[in-house]
Amino acid sequence: MFEGAIVAIVTPFRKGIIDYEAFEKLIEFQVSEGIDGIVPCGTTGESPTLSHEEHKEVIRFTVEIVKNRVPVIAGTGSNNTVEAIELTSHAKSVKANGVLMTTPYYNKPNQEGLFLHYSKVADQVDIPIVLYNIPSRTSINMTAETIIRLSKHKNIVGVKEAAGSMDQAMAIIKGTQHFDLLSGDDLLTLPLCSIGGAGVISVLANLLPRETVEFVSHCHKGDLEKAQDMNY
């Protein structure tokens, strides 16, 4: 459902206030350069430091400016399941195309706790959900087995995988159907795409969207020489 080069877009500020004029220019730049999707309110978009009001308005504004030209995948993760449901419900209400949800941080749930957290949100809100596995920030790794189990839910459509393990990524790809594995680290896009990954949710694309799109295209076409040249 979500593939290619997707930008984890920054949230611009001026004197402590979100600069929506600059943000609109950033969105238009991304779309004009051919980006395949936009993630507002990811970590790169300052999600840990935005107020709830700012968070919701950034998502609403992004959807309004994009006008369905590319998918908008709103960051709605939380270590509080009720809060995650609230943010995800808001994303649906403003017509985001999907949501990106990080694993619950700090709480360090076990694998069953992770399964129940995501399942509860997916049951409550009918919107495509991309899991986000980034143990370096959350202190918890969601195993391939848990991701495969969650992939069977009709609303859970992919994972942004940033665990850094090729073994885990291969197990996810092998064990799922109609489920997109996206790189969560620009440095791992080439190896992940080479084993069947669907693309990348990219920080670098904030600066080089066209080049990131071209790079992922080379990866998917199997043009390894061109992909390696761009990678290095």
C-alpha positions as CSV (number, residue, x, y, z in Angstrom):
1,M,0.0,0.0,0.0
2,F,2.8,2.4,0.9
3,E,6.1,2.2,-1.0
4,G,8.9,4.1,-2.6
5,A,10.5,7.2,-1.1
6,I,8.4,8.7,1.7
7,V,9.7,11.7,3.5
8,A,9.6,12.1,7.3
9,I,9.0,15.8,7.0
10,V,10.4,18.4,9.4
11,T,8.2,20.8,11.2
12,P,9.6,24.3,10.8
13,F,9.4,26.8,13.7
14,R,10.1,30.5,14.0
15,K,10.5,31.9,17.5
16,G,8.9,28.9,19.1
17,I,5.8,28.9,16.9
18,I,5.2,26.6,13.9
19,D,5.9,28.4,10.7
20,Y,3.0,27.3,8.5
21,E,4.0,29.4,5.6
22,A,7.4,27.7,5.5
23,F,5.8,24.4,6.1
24,E,3.5,24.8,3.0
25,K,6.6,25.6,0.9
26,L,8.3,22.4,2.2
27,I,5.3,20.3,1.3
28,E,5.0,21.8,-2.2
29,F,8.7,21.3,-2.7
30,Q,8.4,17.6,-1.8
31,V,5.4,17.0,-4.0
32,S,7.0,18.9,-7.0
33,E,10.2,16.8,-6.6
34,G,8.2,13.6,-7.0
35,I,8.2,12.2,-3.4
36,D,6.0,9.1,-2.9
37,G,4.5,10.1,0.4
38,I,4.7,12.4,3.4
39,V,4.9,11.6,7.1
40,P,4.1,14.6,9.3
41,C,4.7,14.3,13.1
42,G,7.3,11.6,12.9
43,T,10.4,12.0,15.1
44,T,11.9,14.3,12.5
45,G,8.8,16.4,12.7
46,E,9.3,17.0,16.4
47,S,6.5,14.7,17.5
48,P,8.0,14.2,21.1
49,T,7.9,18.0,21.7
50,L,4.7,19.1,20.0
51,S,1.6,19.8,22.1
52,H,-1.5,17.8,21.3
53,E,-3.0,20.9,19.6
54,E,0.1,21.5,17.5
55,H,0.3,17.8,16.6
56,K,-3.2,17.6,15.4
57,E,-3.0,20.9,13.5
58,V,0.2,19.8,11.7
59,I,-1.5,16.7,10.5
60,R,-4.7,18.5,9.4
61,F,-2.6,21.2,7.6
62,T,-0.5,18.6,5.8
63,V,-3.6,16.8,4.5
64,E,-5.1,20.1,3.4
65,I,-2.1,21.2,1.5
66,V,-1.3,17.9,-0.1
67,K,-4.8,17.5,-1.5
68,N,-4.5,13.8,-2.2
69,R,-1.5,14.2,-4.5
70,V,0.5,11.8,-2.5
71,P,-0.3,9.7,0.6
72,V,-0.1,11.4,4.0
73,I,0.9,8.9,6.8
74,A,0.4,10.7,10.1
75,G,2.6,10.0,13.1
76,T,0.2,8.9,15.9
77,G,2.3,6.7,18.1
78,S,2.3,6.9,21.9
79,N,3.2,4.7,24.9
80,N,-0.4,5.3,26.1
81,T,-2.9,3.2,24.1
82,V,-5.8,5.5,24.8
83,E,-3.7,8.5,23.6
84,A,-2.7,6.5,20.5
85,I,-6.3,5.8,19.7
86,E,-7.2,9.5,20.1
87,L,-4.4,10.7,17.8
88,T,-5.2,8.0,15.3
89,S,-8.9,8.8,15.3
90,H,-8.0,12.4,14.7
91,A,-5.8,11.5,11.7
92,K,-8.7,9.5,10.2
93,S,-11.1,12.4,10.8
94,V,-9.0,14.8,8.8
95,K,-8.6,12.2,6.1
96,A,-5.0,11.1,6.4
97,N,-4.3,8.1,4.2
98,G,-2.7,6.1,7.0
99,V,-0.8,6.4,10.3
100,L,2.7,5.5,11.5
101,M,2.8,4.2,15.1
102,T,6.0,3.7,17.1
103,T,6.3,1.0,19.7
104,P,5.4,2.1,23.2
105,Y,8.5,3.7,24.6
106,Y,9.7,3.8,28.2
107,N,7.1,1.3,29.4
108,K,9.0,-1.6,27.9
109,P,6.1,-4.0,27.3
110,N,6.6,-7.6,26.5
111,Q,5.7,-9.0,23.0
112,E,2.2,-9.8,24.1
113,G,1.8,-6.2,25.4
114,L,3.0,-4.9,22.0
115,F,0.5,-7.1,20.2
116,L,-2.4,-6.0,22.4
117,H,-1.4,-2.3,22.1
118,Y,-1.4,-2.3,18.3
119,S,-4.4,-4.6,18.0
120,K,-6.5,-2.3,20.2
121,V,-5.8,0.7,18.1
122,A,-6.4,-1.3,14.9
123,D,-9.7,-2.6,16.2
124,Q,-10.8,0.9,17.3
125,V,-9.8,3.0,14.2
126,D,-10.4,1.8,10.7
127,I,-7.3,3.3,9.0
128,P,-4.2,1.7,7.5
129,I,-1.5,1.4,10.2
130,V,2.3,1.2,9.6
131,L,4.1,-0.2,12.7
132,Y,7.4,1.5,13.6
133,N,10.1,-0.6,15.2
134,I,13.0,1.4,16.4
135,P,14.6,-0.2,19.5
136,S,17.4,2.3,19.7
137,R,14.9,5.0,20.7
138,T,12.2,3.0,22.5
139,S,14.3,0.3,24.3
140,I,12.1,-2.5,23.0
141,N,12.5,-4.6,19.9
142,M,9.3,-5.9,18.3
143,T,10.2,-9.3,17.1
144,A,9.5,-10.7,13.6
145,E,7.1,-13.1,15.2
146,T,5.0,-10.3,16.7
147,I,5.1,-8.3,13.5
148,I,4.0,-11.3,11.5
149,R,1.2,-11.9,13.9
150,L,0.0,-8.3,13.7
151,S,0.2,-8.3,9.9
152,K,-2.8,-10.6,9.8
153,H,-5.0,-7.7,11.0
154,K,-6.7,-6.0,8.0
155,N,-5.8,-2.5,9.2
156,I,-2.1,-3.2,9.8
157,V,-0.4,-2.9,6.4
158,G,3.3,-2.5,7.0
159,V,6.3,-1.8,9.2
160,K,8.9,0.9,9.3
161,E,11.8,-1.3,10.3
162,A,14.8,0.3,12.0
163,A,16.1,-2.5,14.2
164,G,19.1,-2.9,12.0
165,S,18.9,-6.7,11.7
166,M,18.8,-8.2,8.2
167,D,17.8,-11.5,9.7
168,Q,14.8,-9.9,11.3
169,A,13.8,-8.1,8.1
170,M,14.1,-11.2,6.0
171,A,11.9,-13.1,8.5
172,I,9.3,-10.4,8.3
173,I,9.3,-10.4,4.5
174,K,9.2,-14.2,4.3
175,G,6.4,-14.5,6.9
176,T,4.0,-11.8,5.6
177,Q,1.7,-11.3,2.6
178,H,0.5,-8.0,1.2
179,F,2.6,-6.2,3.9
180,D,5.1,-3.5,3.2
181,L,8.5,-3.4,4.9
182,L,10.0,0.1,4.8
183,S,13.5,1.1,5.9
184,G,13.5,3.3,8.9
185,D,17.2,4.3,8.3
186,D,18.5,5.9,5.1
187,L,21.7,4.0,5.5
188,L,19.9,0.7,5.4
189,T,17.6,1.4,2.4
190,L,19.9,-0.3,-0.2
191,P,20.3,-3.6,1.7
192,L,16.6,-3.7,2.8
193,C,15.3,-3.1,-0.7
194,S,17.7,-5.7,-2.1
195,I,15.9,-8.4,0.1
196,G,12.4,-7.2,-0.9
197,G,11.8,-4.0,1.1
198,A,9.2,-1.7,-0.3
199,G,11.1,1.6,0.2
200,V,12.1,4.0,2.9
201,I,10.6,6.5,5.2
202,S,13.5,9.0,4.8
203,V,15.0,11.9,6.7
204,L,17.5,12.6,3.9
205,A,14.6,13.2,1.5
206,N,13.9,16.5,3.3
207,L,17.0,17.8,1.5
208,L,17.2,15.5,-1.5
209,P,13.7,14.3,-2.4
210,R,14.2,13.8,-6.1
211,E,17.5,11.9,-5.6
212,T,15.9,9.7,-2.9
213,V,13.1,8.8,-5.2
214,E,15.6,8.0,-8.0
215,F,17.7,5.9,-5.6
216,V,14.8,3.8,-4.4
217,S,13.7,3.4,-8.1
218,H,17.2,2.0,-9.0
219,C,17.0,-0.4,-6.0
220,H,13.6,-1.7,-7.0
221,K,14.6,-2.1,-10.7
222,G,17.6,-4.2,-9.6
223,D,20.0,-1.6,-11.1
224,L,22.6,-2.3,-8.4
225,E,25.5,-0.4,-10.0
226,K,23.5,2.9,-10.1
227,A,22.0,2.3,-6.7
228,Q,25.5,1.7,-5.2
229,D,26.9,4.8,-6.9
230,M,24.1,6.9,-5.4
231,N,24.4,5.2,-2.0
232,Y,28.2,5.8,-1.7
